[in-house]
Every structure is written in C-alpha cells, then in structure tokens.
Amino acid sequence: MPAKNTISEQTWNEQAALYELGFKHGNQIARELGVSPQTVSRQMKRRGAEKGSRVNETIQDLEAALDRKARCAALMDLSDSQRRRKVVEENLEAVGKMVAALLEADRQGDLTLVAPAIDRMASTLGQKRKRSR
C-alpha cells in the first residue's frame, strides 16, 4: 500500500486563506501540493472555505493604499508651509472624529462601536489593525 501524501494542517489552512482571498484556485493548489483537485475540494469544504469569499479584504486594502498615495501626491504639490498646515488640519479633524466616535460609543455603552473609526484612522496612517477572533 503506498504511503499517504501527508500535508500539515497549517499548510492546508494557509492554502484555504489564499483560496478565500482569491489569490489561488483549486487546481493551482492541487498542482502545488501534488494532490488531486477532488482532495483540495474536500479539504476546502472541510474547513468551510468558500472561493473568493474574503476578496473584499484585499480590495479594501488596495483602495486604502491608492487613497494614501493620491493624498501624498497632492500634498507634494503644495509648498512646505502649506503642506505642514494641511497635515495639521487633517490630523486635528481625524482626532476630532475619533474622539466623537469614542464619546458616542461610550454614551451607548458599547466601546466596540468605535472600531470602524479606529480602522479608518489606521488606514489613513497606513496601518492595518490586528483583529482577534
């Protein structure tokens, strides 16, 4: 009896994430791992992975990066003093929105409501907030 092709759970989970994010399709994963497409399908089904179900995450990251790049390019067209003034104004506006969102969430008694405002701020600064599941 031939030896089974043993692929670690971590590898399958990584491939499932790539499958959901839309970076890879089943046949590509099968070729890379040396298994049949049916095996890949079975493993994805076992993990509840749906093809392209998380593609919106990559699109949001791309849009945020393009927005940051456009804002940076627009700032470079200004003089130094105008650029500094613009940055200060934008920072004050962003902090004001964060504080307003935090106060509203506190008023409602659920601080998790401020998460979208934090995500927007992090995106503006070029950071991606780590989420715990």
PAZAPA-4460 file (N, C-alpha, C; in steps of 0.05 Angstrom, whole numbers, plus 32768, in hexadecimal, padded with zeros to 4 digits):
% residues 133
    n_x    n_y    n_z   ca_x   ca_y   ca_z    c_x    c_y    c_z   seq   type   mol
   8011   7FE9   8000   8000   8000   8000   8012   8019   8000     1      M     A
   800D   802C   7FEE   801E   8044   7FEC   801A   8056   8005     2      P     A
   8030   8065   800B   802E   8077   8021   801C   808F   801A     3      A     A
   800E   8098   802E   7FFC   80AF   8029   800C   80C9   8027     4      K     A
   8003   80DB   8016   800F   80F5   8014   8006   8105   802C     5      N     A
   8017   8109   803F   800F   8117   8058   8016   8134   8055     6      T     A
   8002   8144   8056   8005   8161   8055   7FFB   816C   806F     7      I     A
   800B   817D   807C   8004   8187   8096   7FEB   8198   8096     8      S     A
   7FDE   8199   80AD   7FC6   81AA   80B1   7FCC   81C7   80AC     9      E     A
   7FE4   81D0   80B4   7FEC   81EB   80B0   7FED   81F2   8092    10      Q     A
   7FF8   81E0   8083   7FFA   81E4   8066   7FDE   81E6   805A    11      T     A
   7FCC   81D4   8062   7FB0   81D5   8058   7FA2   81EF   8060    12      W     A
   7FA7   81F8   8078   7F9A   8211   8082   7FA5   8229   8072    13      N     A
   7FBF   8229   806C   7FCA   823F   805C   7FBF   823F   8040    14      E     A
   7FBC   8227   8034   7FB1   8225   8019   7F94   822D   8019    15      Q     A
   7F85   8226   802F   7F69   822D   8031   7F66   824C   8032    16      A     A
   7F78   8259   8041   7F77   8276   8042   7F7D   8283   8027    17      A     A
   7F90   8278   8018   7F96   8282   7FFD   7F7E   827D   7FEA    18      L     A
   7F71   8267   7FEE   7F5A   825F   7FDE   7F43   8273   7FE3    19      Y     A
   7F3E   827A   7FFD   7F29   828C   8004   7F2F   82A9   7FFB    20      E     A
   7F49   82B0   7FFD   7F50   82CB   7FF5   7F51   82CF   7FD6    21      L     A
   7F4E   82B9   7FC8   7F4D   82BA   7FAA   7F69   82BA   7F9D    22      G     A
   7F7E   82B4   7FAC   7F98   82B3   7FA1   7F9E   8299   7F92    23      F     A
   7F91   8284   7F9A   7F95   8269   7F8D   7F7A   825C   7F88    24      K     A
   7F7A   824A   7F74   7F63   823A   7F6F   7F6A   821C   7F75    25      H     A
   7F55   820C   7F76   7F59   81F0   7F7E   7F6D   81E0   7F6E    26      G     A
   7F6C   81E3   7F53   7F7F   81D4   7F42   7F9C   81DD   7F47    27      N     A
   7FA0   81F6   7F4C   7FBB   8200   7F52   7FC5   81F5   7F6C    28      Q     A
   7FB4   81F4   7F80   7FBC   81E9   7F9A   7FC2   81CB   7F97    29      I     A
   7FB2   81BD   7F87   7FB6   81A0   7F83   7FD1   819B   7F76    30      A     A
   7FD8   81AB   7F61   7FF2   81A7   7F54   8009   81AC   7F67    31      R     A
   8007   81C2   7F77   801D   81C9   7F89   8021   81B4   7F9F    32      E     A
   800B   81A9   7FA9   800D   8196   7FBF   8010   8179   7FB6    33      L     A
   800C   8175   7F9C   800E   8159   7F91   7FF8   8147   7F99    34      G     A
   7FE0   8152   7F9A   7FC8   8143   7FA0   7FB3   8147   7F8A    35      V     A
   7F9E   8138   7F8B   7F89   813B   7F77   7F77   8153   7F7E    36      S     A
   7F6A   815F   7F69   7F58   8175   7F6E   7F41   816D   7F81    37      P     A
   7F39   8153   7F80   7F24   814A   7F92   7F2D   814B   7FAF    38      Q     A
   7F47   8145   7FB4   7F51   8147   7FCF   7F51   8164   7FD9    39      T     A
   7F58   8176   7FC7   7F58   8192   7FCE   7F3B   819B   7FD4    40      V     A
   7F28   8193   7FC4   7F0C   8199   7FC8   7F02   818E   7FE2    41      S     A
   7F09   8176   7FE8   7F01   8169   8002   7F0D   8178   801A    42      R     A
   7F27   8180   8018   7F33   818E   802E   7F28   81AA   8032    43      Q     A
   7F21   81B8   801C   7F16   81D2   801E   7EFA   81D1   802A    44      M     A
   7EEB   81BC   8022   7ED0   81B8   802C   7ED1   81B2   804A    45      K     A
   7EE5   81A2   8052   7EE8   819A   806E   7EEE   81B3   807F    46      R     A
   7EFC   81C6   8074   7F03   81DE   8082   7EEE   81F4   807F    47      R     A
   7EDA   81F0   806F   7EC6   8204   806A   7ECF   821B   8059    48      G     A
   7EE4   8217   804A   7EF0   822C   8039   7EE0   822F   801F    49      A     A
   7ED8   8247   8019   7EC9   824D   8000   7EDB   825E   7FEE    50      E     A
   7EDC   8256   7FD5   7EED   8263   7FC2   7EE7   8281   7FC0    51      K     A
   7EFC   8292   7FC5   7EF9   82AF   7FC2   7EE7   82BC   7FD7    52      G     A
   7EE0   82AE   7FEC   7ECD   82BA   8000   7ED9   82D2   800F    53      S     A
   7EF4   82D4   8010   7F01   82EA   801E   7F0F   82FD   800C    54      R     A
   7F08   82FC   7FF2   7F16   830D   7FDF   7F12   832B   7FE5    55      V     A
   7EFC   8332   7FF2   7EF7   834E   7FF9   7F0D   8359   800B    56      N     A
   7F1A   8348   801B   7F2F   8352   802D   7F46   835C   801D    57      E     A
   7F4E   834E   8007   7F64   8357   7FF7   7F5D   8370   7FE7    58      T     A
   7F44   8372   7FDF   7F3B   838A   7FD0   7F3B   83A2   7FE2    59      I     A
   7F32   839F   7FFB   7F33   83B5   800E   7F4F   83BF   8013    60      Q     A
   7F61   83AC   8017   7F7D   83B3   801B   7F89   83C1   8003    61      D     A
   7F83   83B8   7FEB   7F8D   83C5   7FD3   7F82   83E1   7FD0    62      L     A
   7F67   83E5   7FD5   7F5B   83FF   7FD3   7F67   8412   7FE8    63      E     A
   7F6C   8408   8000   7F78   8419   8015   7F94   8422   800D    64      A     A
   7FA4   840F   8001   7FBF   8416   7FF9   7FBF   842A   7FE2    65      A     A
   7FAC   8427   7FCF   7FAA   843A   7FB9   7FA2   8456   7FC3    66      L     A
   7F8F   8457   7FD7   7F87   8470   7FE2   7F9E   847E   7FF0    67      D     A
   7FAE   846F   8000   7FC5   847A   800D   7FD9   8486   7FF9    68      R     A
   7FDD   8477   7FE3   7FF0   847F   7FCF   7FE6   8499   7FC2    69      K     A
   7FCD   849B   7FBC   7FC1   84B3   7FAF   7FC3   84CB   7FC2    70      A     A
   7FBD   84C7   7FDC   7FC0   84DD   7FEF   7FDD   84E6   7FF2    71      R     A
   7FEF   84D4   7FF2   800B   84DB   7FF4   8014   84EB   7FDB    72      C     A
   800C   84E2   7FC3   8013   84F0   7FAB   8007   850D   7FAB    73      A     A
   7FEF   850F   7FB5   7FE2   852A   7FB6   7FF1   853C   7FC9    74      A     A
   7FFB   8531   7FDF   800A   8540   7FF3   8025   854A   7FE7    75      L     A
   8031   853A   7FD7   804B   8541   7FCC   8049   8559   7FB8    76      M     A
   8031   855E   7FAE   802E   8575   7F9D   802C   8590   7FAC    77      D     A
   802A   858E   7FC6   8028   85A6   7FD7   8043   85AF   7FE0    78      L     A
   8045   85C8   7FE9   805E   85D2   7FF4   8062   85C5   8010    79      S     A
   8079   85C8   801C   807F   85BB   8036   806C   85C6   804B    80      D     A
   8068   85E0   804D   8057   85EB   8062   803A   85E2   805D    81      S     A
   8031   85E2   8044   8015   85D9   803E   8012   85BC   8045    82      Q     A
   8026   85AC   803F   8026   858F   8044   8023   858A   8062    83      R     A
   8034   8598   8072   8033   8594   808F   8018   859C   809A    84      R     A
   800D   85B3   8091   7FF3   85BD   809B   7FDD   85A8   8093    85      R     A
   7FDE   859E   807B   7FCA   858A   8072   7FCB   8571   8083    86      K     A
   7FE4   8567   8088   7FE7   854F   8098   7FDC   8553   80B4    87      V     A
   7FE2   856A   80C0   7FD8   8570   80DB   7FB9   8571   80DB    88      V     A
   7FAE   857E   80C7   7F90   8580   80C6   7F84   8565   80C3    89      E     A
   7F8F   8554   80B2   7F84   8539   80AE   7F87   8528   80C7    90      E     A
   7F9D   852B   80D5   7FA1   851C   80EE   7F8D   8525   8103    91      N     A
   7F89   853F   8105   7F75   8548   8119   7F59   853F   8112    92      L     A
   7F52   853F   80F9   7F38   8536   80F0   7F35   8518   80F6    93      E     A
   7F4A   8508   80F1   7F48   84EB   80F6   7F46   84E5   8114    94      A     A
   7F55   84F4   8124   7F54   84F0   8141   7F38   84F8   814B    95      V     A
   7F2D   850E   8140   7F12   8516   8148   7EFD   8500   8142    96      G     A
   7F00   84F4   812A   7EED   84DF   8123   7EF0   84C7   8135    97      K     A
   7F09   84C0   813C   7F0E   84A9   814E   7F02   84AE   8169    98      M     A
   7F07   84C6   8174   7EFC   84CD   818E   7EDE   84CD   818E    99      V     A
   7ED2   84D8   8179   7EB4   84D8   8177   7EAA   84BB   8176   100      A     A
   7EB7   84AA   8166   7EAE   848E   8165   7EB1   8480   817F   101      A     A
   7EC7   8486   818D   7ECC   8479   81A8   7EB7   8483   81BC   102      L     A
   7EB1   849C   81BC   7E9C   84A7   81CE   7E81   849B   81C8   103      L     A
   7E7A   8499   81AF   7E60   848D   81A7   7E5F   8470   81AF   104      E     A
   7E74   8461   81AB   7E75   8445   81B3   7E73   8442   81D1   105      A     A
   7E80   8454   81E0   7E7E   8453   81FD   7E62   845A   8206   106      D     A
   7E55   846D   81F9   7E3A   8475   8200   7E27   845D   81FC   107      R     A
   7E2C   844D   81E7   7E1B   8436   81E2   7E23   841E   81F2   108      Q     A
   7E39   8420   8200   7E42   840A   8212   7E4F   83F3   8204   109      G     A
   7E59   83F7   81EC   7E66   83E1   81DD   7E7E   83ED   81CE   110      D     A
   7E95   83EA   81D9   7EAD   83F5   81CD   7EB5   83E7   81B3   111      L     A
   7EAA   83D0   81AD   7EB1   83C3   8194   7EA5   83D2   817C   112      T     A
   7E93   83E4   8181   7E87   83F4   816B   7E9C   8407   815F   113      L     A
   7EB1   840D   816E   7EC6   841F   8164   7ED9   8412   8151   114      V     A
   7ED8   83F8   814E   7EEA   83E8   813D   7EEC   83F2   8120   115      A     A
   7ED5   83F8   8113   7ED8   8403   80F7   7EE7   841D   80F5   116      P     A
   7EE4   842F   8109   7EF3   8448   8109   7F11   8442   810D   117      A     A
   7F17   842F   811E   7F33   8428   8123   7F3F   841C   8109   118      I     A
   7F30   840B   80FC   7F39   83FF   80E3   7F3E   8415   80CD   119      D     A
   7F2C   8428   80CC   7F31   843E   80B8   7F4A   844E   80BF   120      R     A
   7F4E   8454   80D8   7F66   8463   80E1   7F7F   8453   80DB   121      M     A
   7F7E   8439   80E1   7F96   8428   80DC   7F9B   8427   80BE   122      A     A
   7F86   8425   80AE   7F8A   8424   8091   7F96   843E   8087   123      S     A
   7F8D   8455   8092   7F98   846F   808A   7FB6   8470   8090   124      T     A
   7FBE   8464   80A6   7FDA   8464   80AD   7FEA   844E   80A1   125      L     A
   7FDD   843D   8090   7FEB   8428   8083   7FEF   840F   8094   126      G     A
   7FDF   840C   80A9   7FE1   83F5   80BA   7FC9   83E3   80B7   127      Q     A
   7FCD   83C9   80BD   7FB7   83B7   80BD   7FB4   83AC   80D9   128      K     A
   7F9C   83B1   80E5   7F98   83A9   8100   7F94   838B   8102   129      R     A
   7FA2   837E   8115   7F9F   8361   8119   7F85   835C   8128   130      K     A
   7F76   8349   811E   7F5D   8342   812B   7F5F   8327   8139   131      R     A
   7F54   8325   8150   7F53   830C   815E   7F38   82FF   8159   132      S     A
   7F39   82E5   8155   7F20   82D6   814F   7F17   82C7   8166   133      R     A
***
